[in-house]
Amino acid sequence: MKAKIYRPAKTAMQSGIANVRHWIIEYEPEEAKKIDPLMGWVGSGDMRGQLKLRFDTKDAAISYAERNALSYQIAEPNLQRVILKSYSDNFKYEKVE
């Protein structure tokens, strides 16, 4: 079984970092999705494709994968540099433009 360990990126509609602090293990699909001929729905017999396991640290996620004999791939997050700004800085007399 293959798994992907990653830290989710924040959405464009989100200003805080509340939902991006955890690490997630997601299983890679084992079989292709197929279309139901009667209803046209897309489905698969692979139930592990619906699982997302959440861990507090990257080390906990790695140890879970190794304990369960999963081959895993780690996607490191792109860290964003935060520039602290103040609203009052817009009106400073010594403002550099």
C-alpha positions in Angstrom: 0.0 0.0 0.0 1.1 3.5 -0.8 0.3 6.5 1.3 1.0 10.3 1.1 1.9 12.3 4.2 1.3 16.0 3.9 0.3 19.1 5.7 -2.7 20.8 4.1 -2.4 24.3 2.8 -4.8 27.0 3.9 -7.6 27.8 1.6 -8.0 31.2 -0.1 -11.1 31.9 2.1 -9.2 31.4 5.3 -7.0 34.0 7.0 -5.9 32.0 10.0 -3.9 28.8 10.4 -6.3 26.7 12.5 -6.8 23.9 10.0 -3.2 23.6 8.8 -1.4 22.6 11.9 -1.9 18.8 11.6 -0.3 16.2 9.3 -2.5 14.0 7.2 -2.0 10.5 5.8 -4.0 9.8 2.7 -4.0 6.4 0.9 -3.2 6.3 -2.8 -6.0 4.7 -4.9 -5.5 1.0 -5.7 -8.1 0.8 -8.4 -9.4 3.2 -11.0 -12.8 4.8 -10.6 -15.5 3.5 -12.8 -18.8 5.0 -14.1 -22.1 3.2 -13.1 -23.9 2.5 -16.4 -27.4 3.0 -15.0 -27.1 6.2 -12.9 -23.8 7.6 -14.3 -22.3 8.0 -10.8 -18.5 7.6 -10.4 -17.4 5.1 -7.8 -14.8 2.7 -6.8 -14.5 -0.5 -4.6 -11.4 1.0 -2.9 -12.7 2.1 0.6 -9.3 3.4 1.8 -9.5 6.2 -0.7 -12.0 7.8 1.6 -9.7 7.8 4.7 -7.8 10.8 5.9 -5.9 10.1 9.1 -4.9 13.2 11.1 -1.8 13.4 13.3 -0.3 16.2 15.5 3.3 15.8 14.3 5.1 14.5 11.2 6.9 11.9 13.3 3.7 10.5 14.6 2.4 10.1 11.0 5.7 8.4 9.9 5.7 6.0 12.8 2.1 5.0 12.0 3.0 4.4 8.4 6.0 2.3 9.4 4.0 0.3 12.0 1.4 -0.6 9.4 4.0 -1.4 6.7 3.0 1.4 4.4 5.3 2.8 1.8 4.9 6.5 2.1 5.9 9.7 0.4 6.3 13.0 2.4 5.2 16.3 0.8 6.9 19.0 2.8 4.8 22.2 3.2 5.9 25.5 1.6 6.4 27.8 4.5 5.1 31.3 4.1 7.0 34.3 5.5 4.7 36.5 7.5 5.3 40.2 7.4 3.8 41.9 10.4 2.1 45.2 9.5 0.2 47.8 11.4 -2.6 49.8 10.0 -1.1 52.9 11.5 2.0 52.4 9.4 0.0 53.6 6.4 -0.1 57.1 7.9 3.4 57.6 9.2 5.2 60.8 8.4 8.5 59.0 7.7 6.8 56.6 5.3 9.2 55.3 2.6 7.6 54.9 -0.8 
